[in-house]
């Protein structure tokens, strides 16, 4: 444990999940530095050193392209997420840069009212704090499961 | 030979129809497991690259049957049903690994890597009492084996003695693309799968149906990565069982039909569509033929895929009449340089459960599954380019690939 969780880091974690759960996807790229790294990976692939991701974005513009595609190109049955996050650990601190681990659980609720646990896993983050504002330099979503229920359109 | 009992009355339009009942009837599902999945077809079992050393194994489900695929000490490949001959216990449950023998955890019956039973604990009893009878024959209690063939680094297996050799099964017409994509050794970049709330055939209909691709997948159509107006074709295997669909994105002519006809994929509610970071579609012509999409299938459930520089295998595991699992193996080639690997990983955004081009494919199957539930006596209609399974050149406006799937299906099911 490399110290307490700074308020700016805690605020970033919280605002991030509220933005997604409130369907404010247009705000999502703003939680990242530019360039950045956002990946959705699976635990099996990570543990075996296999590099393929389900989502791989290395710039804010690529994150924006994901949002534009969700809004205007891809079609799927409408649904919403609810994120539960917990157990933030600061693994390492280098000046204003923090390497953290935390847990997440996401439920997915379809328009017909069906609700189920959709994903659970860990966030592996590199967070930088500048002028009191924290942003993700890296956010790697490591799903515990290699099997996805149908599709992932909305970011985790 | 196909069984002859009448499971279903097929519509007189033949393979231009698929009766809705085949997507949900438990009796039909049970017959498929026997007549198709245990029948004269080759099943994808994995890659040679997954079995680098003797004793290396992977697990795979062939229909309802769990199978161990392993490298033998002499460098061959065996496929054994993952089930102890004693009580039927699964022998292995880690998906990949390395073993020296196969030992059941339940009573420690042990088998060699050819599936021969080698030891049974307490076979001679205790104090001369109990144990196995003299009539028990170790040689008759080995593991069930599949026939195996490996071609271009891809391993296939079959339960049937009637299945023709693998190359003949794929057929001369489709072997050129198979060779094109398997001429270099593969490197595995990763795995993932999708659980779909739909019958396995609904996804496979989608995979053999290029008609939907440029209409449903608006992302690629709006970016002009794939349009029907590009040079392309659907090539059918000799018996019509398998298909190959390909296109060349640099050859688009008259593509504005998508806009003038007001297809959703041509612009719809949002005319300004474009990429803010086009690096996601950075690509190179790795086969030197300008083909940017090539989807090849092998009945009943295998897909070999090139979408730009994403190379992948996909196979389907039926999970009961109304469910299926679609398993992806994301690939590169062993001699890729770092830049090429980087391009493949970034283009990974195009495929899989989050793929810009593929995320709708599993979803539409579940919409069909829900749509057809109340009318088992009706049928879907597939008449694009007629009712035959003829190949089509300089056009992909045909549902011949789907009709080819149903041709094989009807033949093996006897319906």
Contacts between the chains, C-beta under 8 A, distances in Angstrom:
chain1	res1	chain2	res2	distance
A	40	B	354	6.5
A	42	B	190	7.5
A	42	B	191	7.5
A	42	B	192	5.8
A	44	B	95	7.8
A	44	B	191	6.7
A	45	B	190	4.4
A	45	B	191	6.4
A	45	B	192	7.5
A	48	B	96	7.7
A	50	B	188	6.5
A	50	B	189	6.1
A	50	B	190	4.1
A	50	B	191	7.1
A	51	B	189	5.8
A	51	B	190	6.5
A	51	B	341	7.5
A	51	B	345	5.8
A	52	B	189	4.2
A	52	B	190	2.6
A	52	B	191	7.6
A	52	B	192	7.5
A	52	B	330	4.2
A	52	B	345	6.5
A	52	B	348	5.6
A	53	B	190	7.6
A	53	B	345	6.8
A	53	B	348	5.7
A	54	B	192	6.2
A	54	B	348	7.6
A	54	B	352	5.5
A	54	B	353	6.0
A	54	B	354	4.4
A	55	B	349	6.3
A	55	B	354	4.9
A	56	B	345	6.0
A	56	B	346	5.7
A	56	B	348	5.7
A	56	B	349	5.8
A	57	B	349	7.6
A	58	B	279	7.9
A	58	B	346	7.6
A	59	B	277	5.0
A	59	B	279	7.7
A	61	B	275	7.9
A	61	B	276	3.7
A	61	B	277	3.6
A	62	B	276	7.4
A	62	B	277	4.3
A	62	B	279	7.4
A	62	B	280	6.3
A	64	B	276	5.1
A	64	B	277	7.8
A	65	B	275	5.4
A	65	B	276	5.4
A	65	B	277	5.9
A	65	B	280	6.9
A	68	B	273	7.1
A	68	B	276	7.6
A	69	B	219	5.4
A	69	B	356	5.8
A	71	B	270	7.8
A	72	B	218	8.0
A	72	B	268	7.5
A	72	B	269	6.8
A	72	B	270	4.0
A	72	B	273	6.0
A	73	B	218	4.5
A	73	B	219	4.1
A	73	B	222	6.3
A	73	B	270	7.9
A	73	B	273	6.5
A	73	B	356	7.3
A	74	B	218	7.3
A	74	B	219	6.2
A	74	B	356	6.9
A	74	B	359	5.9
A	74	B	360	6.6
A	75	B	216	7.2
A	75	B	218	7.3
A	75	B	264	7.9
A	75	B	360	5.8
A	75	B	363	7.7
A	76	B	359	6.6
A	76	B	360	6.6
A	76	B	363	5.1
A	77	B	363	6.4
A	77	B	366	7.7
A	77	B	367	7.5
A	146	B	191	6.1
A	146	B	192	5.3
A	146	B	193	6.1
A	147	B	192	7.5
A	147	B	193	4.6
A	147	B	194	7.1
A	147	B	195	5.4
A	147	B	325	6.7
A	148	B	192	6.6
A	148	B	193	7.2
A	148	B	194	5.3
A	148	B	195	7.2
A	148	B	353	4.0
A	148	B	354	8.0
A	149	B	194	7.7
A	149	B	195	5.2
A	150	B	194	6.2
A	150	B	195	6.9
A	150	B	196	6.3
A	150	B	197	7.0
A	150	B	353	7.2
A	150	B	362	5.3
A	150	B	363	6.0
A	150	B	366	6.7
A	151	B	194	7.0
A	151	B	353	5.0
A	151	B	354	6.9
A	151	B	359	4.4
A	151	B	360	7.8
A	151	B	362	6.1
A	151	B	363	5.8
A	152	B	353	5.4
A	152	B	354	4.4
A	152	B	359	7.5
A	153	B	354	7.1
A	153	B	359	6.0
